Amino acid sequence: MVPGGVSRDGEYRVIPVLLWLIERLAHRHDVHVVTFRQEAVPASWPLLGATVHNVGRRPRSVRALRILLHLHRSKPFDVFHSIWAGGPGLAAFAAARLCRKPVLVHVAGGELVWMPELEFGAARRAWWRALTRMVLRGADVVTAASTSMVALARAAGAAPRRVTLGVDTDQWTPSPPRARPLDRPARLVQVASLTPVKDQTTLLRGLARLVADGRSVHLNLVGEDAYQGAMQREAAELGVTPHVSFDGFLPQRKVIPVVRAADLMVVSSRHEAGPVALLEAAAVGVPTVGTAVGHVRDFAPDAAVAVPIGDPVALAREVGRLLDDEPRRLALAAQAQHRALSEDADWTCARFEELYRDVTSRRPARGILR
């Protein structure tokens, strides 16, 4: 069960880390992916050896449950697995209990937070928080990618395990960290949708401080623009338009060379379960400076540099320090690469398969319906 990210073409409107997992699982298993809102109209299609079933119209949770039960009657599932603990998790949990099968839930985003100033998160309403807690407490296994997400899941009553959603190193082919050329501006990159929770405002203000300090820098912002041009206007007001490129959404094949050419990945998010972009950059030898969220917090201080959330002064200071200290930048890159490659997409698939074997070897879960 996933909310989306599994389009027919496998390139646009996708979540690459989901595709990497699906492809690997489908090599050895019969995999069906039920997605809430990939397309407006219900439909099914093949993808990377799996079959995708798009729920489409509302009520999505009810329709998803019907699809899962129909598929189970046709050919019984061994295990149900939801990536995200909100609507997808609820549907997977209900289907698993009705079918008396185990269920895994991976907490992957904003399911357990509510940031009213950003209008971000799914924990706004008490009844929804209660449903999410029920799912996490009742699931056979709960996983999350970073220690901060593990802590949120534990606070909700689960006993979570950390499982990184790792990088496909066939696409992100590893290469040793490289020295930064001094005959061009320092290249910074961020790969993230332009949204309040990613906080590009803080990033652009940090960039403005770097420029004001006389540094030669250029920032590539790669991601869909949900701000409708607000960040471009912010860049103009700060006077950094010549120092930033708004690249918009790019498919993976075009993102990879942009990241590979960078000297630093920069994360400015106020909340992250990952981000996978840090792992992708690490795989190709690029270290990260970012706010103390998700993997940035976990990698710091040996494999990343973490700064306080919403602090452009600290962000600019640490970017500048790292650009001035090439041995440290390369050391961080090497440590980050080692960590990212030790828990890559193959590792993720193997870890989930291990969990599948564990839960299916136990006594079958007691069903709601007898």
C-alpha positions as CSV (number, residue, x, y, z in Angstrom):
1,M,0.0,0.0,0.0
2,V,1.4,3.4,-1.0
3,P,-0.2,6.8,-1.4
4,G,1.3,7.4,-4.9
5,G,4.6,7.6,-6.7
6,V,4.1,4.5,-9.0
7,S,3.1,6.0,-12.4
8,R,2.8,3.9,-15.5
9,D,5.9,5.3,-17.1
10,G,8.0,4.8,-14.0
11,E,9.7,8.2,-14.5
12,Y,7.3,11.1,-13.8
13,R,5.1,11.4,-10.7
14,V,7.2,8.7,-9.0
15,I,8.9,8.2,-5.7
16,P,12.1,6.5,-6.8
17,V,12.8,4.8,-3.5
18,L,9.5,3.0,-3.8
19,L,10.3,1.9,-7.3
20,W,13.7,0.5,-6.2
21,L,12.0,-1.5,-3.5
22,I,9.2,-2.8,-5.7
23,E,11.6,-3.8,-8.5
24,R,13.7,-5.9,-6.1
25,L,10.9,-7.5,-4.3
26,A,9.2,-8.4,-7.6
27,H,12.3,-10.3,-8.7
28,R,11.5,-13.0,-6.2
29,H,7.9,-12.5,-5.1
30,D,4.4,-11.9,-6.5
31,V,3.9,-8.2,-5.7
32,H,0.7,-6.2,-5.9
33,V,0.9,-2.5,-5.2
34,V,-2.3,-0.7,-4.3
35,T,-2.0,3.1,-4.6
36,F,-4.5,5.7,-3.4
37,R,-4.2,8.6,-5.9
38,Q,-1.8,8.0,-8.7
39,E,-4.6,8.6,-11.2
40,A,-8.2,10.0,-10.9
41,V,-9.8,6.9,-12.4
42,P,-9.4,3.3,-11.0
43,A,-7.1,1.3,-13.2
44,S,-4.3,-1.4,-13.1
45,W,-1.0,-1.6,-14.9
46,P,2.3,-3.6,-14.8
47,L,5.3,-1.9,-13.3
48,L,8.8,-3.3,-12.8
49,G,7.5,-6.9,-12.5
50,A,4.7,-6.0,-10.1
51,T,1.0,-5.1,-10.7
52,V,-0.2,-1.6,-9.7
53,H,-3.9,-1.1,-8.7
54,N,-4.9,2.5,-8.6
55,V,-7.8,3.3,-6.2
56,G,-8.7,6.6,-7.7
57,R,-11.9,8.2,-6.5
58,R,-13.0,8.6,-2.9
59,P,-13.7,7.1,-0.5
60,R,-10.2,5.8,-1.0
61,S,-9.7,3.8,2.1
62,V,-12.9,1.8,1.5
63,R,-12.1,1.3,-2.1
64,A,-8.6,0.2,-1.3
65,L,-9.9,-2.3,1.3
66,R,-12.3,-3.8,-1.3
67,I,-9.4,-4.1,-3.8
68,L,-7.2,-5.8,-1.3
69,L,-9.9,-8.3,-0.2
70,H,-10.7,-9.1,-3.9
71,L,-7.0,-9.7,-4.6
72,H,-6.7,-11.9,-1.6
73,R,-9.7,-14.0,-2.5
74,S,-8.2,-14.5,-6.0
75,K,-4.7,-15.5,-4.6
76,P,-4.1,-15.2,-0.9
77,F,-1.4,-12.8,0.2
78,D,1.2,-13.9,2.7
79,V,1.8,-10.4,4.1
80,F,0.5,-6.9,3.8
81,H,2.9,-4.0,3.8
82,S,2.1,-0.3,3.9
83,I,4.6,2.5,3.2
84,W,3.1,5.4,5.1
85,A,1.0,4.9,8.2
86,G,-2.0,7.2,7.3
87,G,-4.7,6.1,4.9
88,P,-2.5,3.4,3.2
89,G,-1.6,2.0,6.7
90,L,-5.2,1.9,7.8
91,A,-6.3,0.1,4.7
92,A,-3.5,-2.4,4.9
93,F,-4.1,-3.0,8.6
94,A,-7.8,-3.6,8.1
95,A,-7.3,-5.9,5.2
96,A,-4.6,-7.9,7.1
97,R,-6.8,-8.4,10.1
98,L,-9.8,-9.4,8.1
99,C,-7.7,-11.9,6.2
100,R,-5.9,-13.1,9.3
101,K,-2.5,-12.2,7.8
102,P,0.5,-10.2,9.2
103,V,1.0,-6.5,8.4
104,L,4.0,-4.3,8.3
105,V,3.8,-0.5,8.4
106,H,6.6,1.9,7.5
107,V,6.3,5.4,8.9
108,A,7.5,7.5,6.0
109,G,6.5,11.2,6.3
110,G,4.3,13.5,8.3
111,E,1.8,11.0,9.7
112,L,2.8,11.7,13.3
113,V,3.3,15.4,13.2
114,W,1.2,18.6,12.9
115,M,2.9,21.9,12.2
116,P,0.1,24.5,12.1
117,E,2.3,27.3,11.0
118,L,3.1,25.3,7.8
119,E,-0.3,23.5,7.5
120,F,1.8,20.3,7.4
121,G,1.2,16.9,8.9
122,A,-1.6,14.4,9.4
123,A,-1.8,14.6,13.2
124,R,-4.1,17.6,13.2
125,R,-7.3,15.9,14.3
126,A,-7.7,13.8,17.4
127,W,-9.7,11.0,15.7
128,W,-7.0,10.6,13.0
129,R,-4.3,10.5,15.6
130,A,-6.2,7.8,17.4
131,L,-6.6,5.7,14.2
132,T,-2.9,6.0,13.4
133,R,-2.0,5.0,16.9
134,M,-4.3,2.0,16.6
135,V,-2.6,0.9,13.4
136,L,0.9,1.4,14.8
137,R,0.1,-0.5,18.0
138,G,-1.6,-3.3,16.2
139,A,0.8,-3.8,13.3
140,D,3.1,-6.9,13.5
141,V,6.1,-4.8,12.6
142,V,6.6,-1.0,12.5
143,T,9.6,0.5,10.7
144,A,11.0,4.0,10.1
145,A,14.1,5.2,8.2
146,S,15.7,7.5,10.8
147,T,16.0,7.7,14.6
148,S,13.8,10.7,14.8
149,M,11.0,8.9,13.1
150,V,11.6,5.8,15.3
151,A,11.2,8.1,18.3
152,L,7.9,9.5,16.9
153,A,6.6,6.0,16.3
154,R,7.6,4.9,19.8
155,A,5.8,7.9,21.3
156,A,2.7,6.7,19.4
157,G,2.8,3.4,21.2
158,A,4.7,1.3,18.6
159,A,7.9,-0.8,19.0
160,P,9.6,0.4,15.8
161,R,12.7,-0.8,14.1
162,R,14.9,1.4,11.9
163,V,15.0,0.4,8.3
164,T,16.6,2.8,5.8
165,L,15.0,3.2,2.4
166,G,18.2,2.9,0.6
167,V,19.6,4.1,-2.8
168,D,19.7,2.1,-6.0
169,T,23.5,2.1,-6.7
170,D,22.9,0.8,-10.3
171,Q,21.5,4.3,-11.0
172,W,23.5,6.3,-8.5
173,T,26.8,4.6,-9.4
174,P,29.2,5.2,-6.6
175,S,32.3,7.3,-7.3
176,P,35.0,8.5,-4.8
177,P,34.6,12.0,-3.3
178,R,36.4,14.4,-5.6
179,A,38.3,17.6,-4.8
180,R,36.4,20.8,-5.4
181,P,37.7,22.8,-8.4
182,L,38.7,26.3,-7.4
183,D,38.3,27.8,-10.9
184,R,34.5,27.9,-10.7
185,P,31.8,28.9,-8.2
186,A,31.1,26.4,-5.4
187,R,28.1,24.3,-6.4
188,L,25.3,23.8,-3.9
189,V,22.3,21.6,-4.7
190,Q,19.0,20.8,-3.0
191,V,16.6,18.1,-4.3
192,A,13.2,18.7,-2.8
193,S,9.8,20.0,-3.7
194,L,9.4,23.7,-3.1
195,T,7.1,23.6,-0.2
196,P,6.9,25.3,3.3
197,V,8.1,22.2,5.1
198,K,11.3,22.1,3.0
199,D,11.8,25.7,3.9
200,Q,13.6,27.1,0.9
201,T,13.1,30.6,2.5
202,T,15.8,29.7,5.0
203,L,18.0,28.3,2.3
204,L,17.8,31.4,0.1
205,R,18.5,33.7,3.1
206,G,21.5,31.6,3.9
207,L,22.6,31.9,0.3
208,A,22.2,35.6,0.5
209,R,24.6,35.7,3.5
210,L,27.1,33.7,1.6
211,V,26.9,36.1,-1.4
212,A,27.1,39.1,1.0
213,D,30.3,37.6,2.4
214,G,31.8,37.7,-1.0
215,R,31.7,34.0,-1.7
216,S,31.4,32.7,-5.3
217,V,28.5,30.2,-5.0
218,H,25.7,28.8,-7.2
219,L,22.6,26.9,-5.9
220,N,20.6,24.5,-8.0
221,L,17.0,23.9,-6.6
222,V,15.6,20.7,-8.1
223,G,12.0,20.0,-7.4
224,E,8.4,20.7,-8.3
225,D,7.3,24.3,-7.4
226,A,4.3,24.2,-5.0
227,Y,5.0,27.8,-4.0
228,Q,3.8,29.1,-7.5
229,G,6.8,31.3,-8.0
230,A,7.1,32.7,-4.4
231,M,10.7,31.4,-4.0
232,Q,11.7,33.1,-7.3
233,R,10.3,36.3,-6.0
234,E,12.1,35.8,-2.7
235,A,15.4,35.2,-4.5
236,A,14.9,38.5,-6.4
237,E,14.1,40.4,-3.2
238,L,17.3,39.0,-1.6
239,G,19.4,39.8,-4.7
240,V,20.5,36.3,-5.3
241,T,18.8,35.5,-8.6
242,P,22.1,35.3,-10.5
243,H,23.3,32.7,-7.9
244,V,20.4,30.3,-8.1
245,S,18.8,28.1,-10.7
246,F,15.2,26.9,-10.3
247,D,15.4,23.6,-12.3
248,G,11.8,22.4,-11.4
249,F,11.0,18.7,-11.4
250,L,13.6,16.5,-13.1
251,P,13.4,12.7,-13.6
252,Q,16.1,10.7,-12.0
253,R,18.2,10.4,-15.1
254,K,18.6,14.2,-15.2
255,V,18.9,14.7,-11.4
256,I,21.9,12.4,-11.1
257,P,24.4,14.5,-13.1
258,V,23.3,17.7,-11.3
259,V,23.9,16.1,-7.9
260,R,27.1,14.4,-9.0
261,A,28.5,17.8,-10.2
262,A,27.7,19.5,-6.8
263,D,30.2,20.2,-4.0
264,L,27.5,20.1,-1.3
265,M,24.0,18.9,-0.8
266,V,22.0,21.4,1.3
267,V,18.9,20.4,3.3
268,S,16.8,23.2,4.9
269,S,13.7,21.1,5.9
270,R,11.7,21.6,9.1
271,H,10.8,17.9,9.1
272,E,12.1,14.8,7.3
273,A,11.7,11.1,7.5
274,G,14.9,10.8,5.4
275,P,15.7,12.6,3.2
276,V,16.7,10.1,0.5
277,A,18.4,13.0,-1.4
278,L,21.1,13.0,1.3
279,L,21.7,9.3,0.6
280,E,21.7,9.8,-3.1
281,A,24.3,12.5,-2.8
282,A,26.4,10.5,-0.4
283,A,26.4,7.5,-2.9
284,V,28.1,9.7,-5.5
285,G,30.6,11.3,-3.1
286,V,28.8,14.6,-2.2
287,P,28.4,15.5,1.5
288,T,25.5,17.3,3.1
289,V,25.0,20.4,5.3
290,G,21.5,20.7,6.6
291,T,19.0,21.2,9.4
292,A,19.0,18.6,12.2
293,V,16.3,16.4,10.8
294,G,16.1,12.8,9.7
295,H,19.3,11.4,8.2
296,V,21.1,14.7,8.6
297,R,20.8,14.4,12.3
298,D,21.7,10.7,12.3
299,F,24.8,11.3,10.1
300,A,26.2,14.2,12.1
301,P,28.8,15.0,13.1
302,D,31.1,12.5,11.3
303,A,29.2,12.1,8.0
304,A,27.2,15.3,7.7
305,V,26.9,18.8,9.3
306,A,23.7,19.6,11.1
307,V,22.4,23.1,12.0
308,P,19.4,24.3,13.9
309,I,16.1,24.3,12.0
310,G,15.1,27.7,10.5
311,D,18.5,29.3,11.1
312,P,19.9,30.8,7.9
313,V,22.9,32.3,9.7
314,A,24.0,28.9,11.0
315,L,23.3,27.3,7.6
316,A,25.5,29.9,5.8
317,R,28.2,29.7,8.4
318,E,28.6,25.9,8.2
319,V,28.4,25.8,4.4
320,G,31.2,28.5,4.4
321,R,33.3,26.6,6.8
322,L,33.1,23.4,4.9
323,L,33.9,25.1,1.6
324,D,37.0,26.5,3.3
325,D,38.1,23.2,4.7
326,E,38.6,20.8,1.8
327,P,40.1,17.9,3.8
328,R,37.1,18.0,6.2
329,R,34.6,18.1,3.3
330,L,36.2,15.1,1.7
331,A,36.3,13.2,5.0
332,L,32.6,13.9,5.5
333,A,31.9,12.7,2.0
334,A,33.8,9.5,2.5
335,Q,32.0,8.7,5.8
336,A,28.6,9.5,4.3
337,Q,29.3,7.4,1.3
338,H,30.3,4.4,3.5
339,R,27.1,4.7,5.5
340,A,24.8,5.1,2.4
341,L,26.3,2.2,0.6
342,S,26.1,-0.1,3.7
343,E,22.3,0.4,3.7
344,D,21.5,0.7,0.0
345,A,18.4,-0.5,-1.9
346,D,19.6,-4.1,-1.9
347,W,20.0,-4.0,1.9
348,T,16.6,-2.5,2.3
349,C,14.9,-5.2,0.2
350,A,16.8,-7.9,2.2
351,R,15.9,-6.4,5.5
352,F,12.2,-6.3,4.6
353,E,12.3,-9.9,3.3
354,E,13.8,-10.9,6.6
355,L,10.9,-9.2,8.4
356,Y,8.4,-10.9,6.1
357,R,9.9,-14.3,6.9
358,D,9.8,-13.5,10.6
359,V,6.1,-12.4,10.7
360,T,4.9,-15.2,8.4
361,S,6.6,-17.9,10.5
362,R,4.7,-16.9,13.5
363,R,1.1,-18.0,14.4
364,P,-1.3,-16.3,11.9
365,A,-2.7,-13.0,13.2
366,R,-6.2,-13.3,14.7
367,G,-8.8,-11.8,12.3
368,I,-11.5,-9.4,13.1
369,L,-13.9,-11.5,11.2
370,R,-14.1,-15.2,12.0
